[in-house]
Amino acid sequence: MDQCWTAPPITDPAACAAAYPYFGAPRIAAGGPTTHDNVRCELAPLPDTAPTDGSYGSAPFALDQWERLKATFPDGVCDWSKPLPDRQPSIPWLTFKAGPGGQPLSDPPVSVSVP
């Protein structure tokens, strides 16, 4: 059974959530994927002035905060509306016997009756 490791242990999910609230991850709040297998993203430059349309959250930025944000991310921030550049479809049923990159497996063995 799931439980929170408190003294005494909590097994009620609502009580566990109250004891250990989850506030989310910044990347997910920014629109990023919930998976943790992304290595890099396409960057979008920050506007010269802080947007007022709520596109960077509901709280307005002070001028010094916006300048600090631009200085922290001079090349831009992740544009999660674009596909991840390192993403590629998986190739099922690989063997890595020949090293990285994998090789397709041979045909499956044929089943035979045993007397």
PyMOL commands that set and color helices and strands:
alter all, ss='L'
color gray80, all
select helices_A, chain A and resi 13-19+26-29+63-72
alter helices_A, ss='H'
color red, helices_A
select strands_A, chain A and resi 43-44+77-78+94-95+103-104
alter strands_A, ss='S'
color yellow, strands_A
deselect
rebuild
show_as cartoon
